[in-house]
Amino acid sequence: MLKDVAALIGRIGVGVVFIAHGWQKVTEWGLDGTATAFAGMGVPLPTLSAWFATIVELAGGALPRSRSVSTAGR
């Protein structure tokens, strides 16, 4: 039981961090600003990479929490 609670807390924490980073790319920097930053870092295909990173962070941040809820009864 303690391991399950610890896993839930960890998944929620990681999910929050991922969602915060994805949300920051959308609201504070904008996807154009993120693409510009990626280009400055030498990331290939910076615009596509900015979209991909944003979507993965937002969706990936939600997944660990939904998995925790769906397996909590096992």
Contacts in CASP RR format, 6 or more apart in sequence:
PFRMAT RR
TARGET T0000
AUTHOR 0000-0000-0000
METHOD contacts of the structure
MODEL  1
MLKDVAALIGRIGVGVVFIAHGWQKVTEWGLDGTATAFAGMGVPLPTLSA
WFATIVELAGGALPRSRSVSTAGR
4 72 0 8 1.000
7 68 0 8 1.000
8 68 0 8 1.000
8 72 0 8 1.000
10 64 0 8 1.000
11 64 0 8 1.000
11 65 0 8 1.000
11 67 0 8 1.000
11 68 0 8 1.000
12 64 0 8 1.000
12 65 0 8 1.000
12 68 0 8 1.000
14 61 0 8 1.000
14 64 0 8 1.000
15 60 0 8 1.000
15 61 0 8 1.000
15 62 0 8 1.000
15 64 0 8 1.000
15 65 0 8 1.000
16 61 0 8 1.000
17 61 0 8 1.000
18 57 0 8 1.000
18 58 0 8 1.000
18 60 0 8 1.000
18 61 0 8 1.000
18 64 0 8 1.000
19 57 0 8 1.000
19 58 0 8 1.000
19 61 0 8 1.000
19 62 0 8 1.000
21 57 0 8 1.000
22 53 0 8 1.000
22 54 0 8 1.000
22 57 0 8 1.000
22 58 0 8 1.000
23 58 0 8 1.000
25 31 0 8 1.000
25 34 0 8 1.000
25 50 0 8 1.000
25 53 0 8 1.000
25 54 0 8 1.000
25 57 0 8 1.000
26 54 0 8 1.000
26 58 0 8 1.000
29 37 0 8 1.000
31 47 0 8 1.000
31 50 0 8 1.000
31 51 0 8 1.000
31 54 0 8 1.000
33 50 0 8 1.000
34 50 0 8 1.000
34 53 0 8 1.000
34 54 0 8 1.000
35 46 0 8 1.000
35 47 0 8 1.000
35 49 0 8 1.000
35 50 0 8 1.000
36 46 0 8 1.000
38 46 0 8 1.000
38 49 0 8 1.000
38 50 0 8 1.000
38 53 0 8 1.000
39 46 0 8 1.000
40 46 0 8 1.000
43 49 0 8 1.000
END
